[in-house]
Amino acid sequence: MRRRELLAGGALLGTGALLASQTKLGEVLGLIQRAEARELLPGDYDLANPENILYSVCQQCNTQCGIKVKLRDGVVVKLEGNPFNPWNIDPHLPYRTSPFATAAVDGRLCPKGQASIQMAYDPYRIVRVLKRAGKRGENKWMTIPFDQAVAEIVEGGYLFRHVPGEENRKVEGLKEIWALRDAKLAAAMAADVAAIQARKTPAEKRQAVEEFKAKYKDHFNVLIDPDHPDLGPKNNQLFFLWGRLKGGRSELIRRFTVDAFGSRNAHGHTTVCQGSLYFTGKAMSEQYQDGKWTGGKKFFWQADQESAEFIIFVGVNPFEASQGPTNRTQRITQGVSEGRLKYVVIDPILNRTAGTMAWKWLPNIPGTEAAVALALVRWIIDNRRYDERYLRNANKAAAAADSEPTWCNAAWLVKHEKDGTPGKFLRASEAGIAAKETRPRSDGRGTYEFDPFVVSVDGRLVPFDPYDARTPVEGDLLVSTDVAGIKVKSAFKVLADQARARTMSQWARLAGLHIKDLVEVAREFTSHGKKAAVDIHRGVSQHTNGLYNCTAWYALPLLIGSFDWKGGMVSGAAYDATGGKAGQPFPLGKLHPGKRTAFGISIIRDGDKYEDSTLFHGYPAKRQWYPLASDIYQEAVPSAGDAYPYPIKALFIYMGTPVYANPAGHTNIAILADPAKIPLVIASDIIIGE
């Protein structure tokens, strides 16, 4: 079959599956036949008329490319890429371009995006509100008007009187769960709960709880448990859980759940998506502020494919997936064809990215990604191919003097335990070279003690402030010594020792690769200055040791100082859906006069330490706590099932499938099926899932 015949046949079958009438099918078939005969005139193709075109956004994957929807009599018959969108066409058309001019310009769209038509007209797609007509899991439904659904969810009542066994079960609606409505009272309670958690001893916490109870004795009715005020208000018993959620929608849902309703429980699916990668970025971007590490962003860096000269793709396949072939393939292809870009693929599978234009394909043994990274790190350090000037910069002033956008802790001294395990950073007071300083907190509320960090400068210990913009401090990199009886090493030496824990032969054998290939990749990676990068979303992160894998791979661009450089490692930036950026006309964050202060321990116990809570009664805790991570998908339903730290009364599931997506997800079924564990479940999706 000729390619033209295949395309024509495919278009015919696809259209036939979608169009409701034989008349429309005949019209489209006629267009195809006239096009094949070269008899179709521009004016005859009414799908290029601007009145038959809508511009929207694809929901088929996380990338969310722009789409150009072509209609015939109100029915979608074809999709193309949006020519206004930089992901679909490069360069994209200026936004001032008339829609009459853009009607004839189509952008790229991948096959998954083209399949949106099938999703839109799926005969099993839910287009009305369905209410359960039988027991949970029986798959019996009745349709109800949307207004009725809203009323029942808000008001509650005997919503399932028609279901055998639930005749007398009264469901609390959102109106009743929304117990704490006074924004000022919520803010005051939140501040006092934070003070309780800050108390150090159990006796101090008990005293603080009693003081809290005395102060708010008239408001016990809004709390989940007055004896444990850090559980927060009853509002927290509303739980909004999502699978895929993107900009615009996420802000709306958080505005409703957190800012308006006052619940701490708006959580996503990050841990089954790319949690290890996100939390590596969060850990690496933490800043030392007011005496503690804080402020890390939940994000990740990627290669600047537009300007990079060398990229290592690890477990990444941008020609087929990986946040949009539509967006990435043209830039990669253009870079290779112009001679600007070389790339290597490290992946057990000979995928399209490896099999098309790759300079090298290294098929490592699955699960050995960190071994490959540490082999490259070892060769770079052993051969002094790292950017020493960048790595020695210990503070902001030193980075500014070298015109570097960032600096790192490579030269900072790290204390080691007696068994040789790296621990905390050495402080000046411990080294006996400087005293602690009392400094004002950044929010102006009180003070904290600042104990300077320490580097070695030509063998001499020097205290420093990482954010000092006036006094540059550049430290030694390969330091291993004793300070005041404490074994210390520079952070760079810690990394070097880890990489040197195995020989190149051992790393290669562990990964199932040849030393020659590893050496060539390391040499090439360090031959392009700052214009080299690694791209690791998400094959590197999707392991139980994913955070450590990602940290090992991010050490490579750190060694050459390519973070935040053109052609190096860049982080994503986008339009702020809340209007918070300069020049945006509607700053929604400032347009919420009734905004609540959500407080309390979340149902998945993220962002809090077990030891700081009033629930602390030794080890083990009933379930795991996560002071650093967030959006722990596998904890959502099981935590509700255990009612730990408290029971949930209403669960919204948006575009999510915890039973399907989670490891051992079948264990969630019994919980979701039990109205006693979760009294009200509202699912928002286009299909009947769990």
Number of C-alpha atoms within 10 A of each C-alpha: 5 7 8 10 11 11 11 17 14 12 17 16 12 16 20 18 14 18 17 11 9 10 10 16 18 13 11 19 18 13 16 17 14 14 14 13 9 9 11 15 9 10 9 12 11 14 18 20 19 16 13 17 21 15 16 14 16 21 18 15 14 14 18 17 25 25 27 24 21 23 19 15 8 8 16 20 19 19 24 20 28 29 26 24 21 18 24 26 21 15 11 14 17 11 10 7 10 11 14 12 11 17 20 13 17 18 22 24 24 17 12 15 23 17 14 18 20 13 15 12 14 14 10 10 13 13 11 12 16 17 16 17 17 17 17 17 13 10 11 12 13 11 13 12 11 11 9 11 16 11 12 16 19 16 15 18 15 14 21 19 14 13 15 11 11 15 12 14 16 14 20 20 21 21 13 14 22 20 19 23 18 12 18 13 14 20 15 12 23 20 12 19 22 15 15 23 21 14 16 11 12 15 10 13 19 16 14 19 23 13 14 20 17 10 12 14 11 9 14 14 13 18 20 21 15 20 16 18 24 27 24 28 31 24 30 33 25 27 24 24 25 24 19 18 18 12 13 12 12 16 17 14 17 19 20 16 22 23 20 20 24 28 29 27 28 22 21 23 24 21 21 19 18 21 24 27 30 23 25 26 22 20 20 14 17 14 17 15 14 16 14 11 12 15 13 17 16 16 16 23 22 19 26 25 26 17 18 24 25 31 27 23 26 24 24 23 26 22 22 18 18 20 19 23 22 25 23 19 17 19 18 25 16 13 20 18 12 9 10 14 23 21 27 22 27 24 23 16 17 15 17 13 22 24 14 11 17 18 15 17 22 22 16 24 18 14 16 16 25 20 25 26 23 25 24 26 26 25 21 22 17 13 10 11 17 21 18 15 15 23 23 24 29 28 26 22 22 25 23 16 13 12 10 19 13 17 21 20 20 26 27 31 31 27 21 19 12 9 6 10 9 16 11 11 20 25 24 21 15 18 19 11 13 17 16 14 12 11 13 14 14 11 8 7 8 9 15 17 14 20 20 22 22 28 32 23 16 12 11 9 17 19 21 22 19 23 16 14 14 12 14 21 23 24 28 23 24 15 23 16 13 13 16 9 9 16 18 26 26 27 23 23 22 21 18 19 12 13 23 18 13 16 13 23 14 14 26 21 15 16 21 18 17 15 16 11 14 20 17 12 20 19 16 17 28 22 15 16 16 23 27 33 34 24 25 26 24 21 24 30 25 21 15 9 13 23 21 17 27 27 21 22 25 25 17 23 23 19 22 26 27 25 26 16 19 17 23 29 27 18 13 9 6 6 11 14 17 18 15 15 12 8 8 13 9 13 16 14 14 11 10 12 9 12 20 23 24 25 25 27 23 23 27 27 25 19 14 18 15 23 17 18 23 18 15 13 11 8 8 9 12 11 15 13 17 16 12 14 21 20 22 18 25 21 19 22 25 21 21 24 20 15 14 16 17 20 21 27 24 22 21 17 21 19 17 22 20 27 18 13 16 17 11 11 15 13 14 20 16 14 18 23 17 15 17 14 18 20 19 22 16 14 21 15 15 16 14 12 14 17
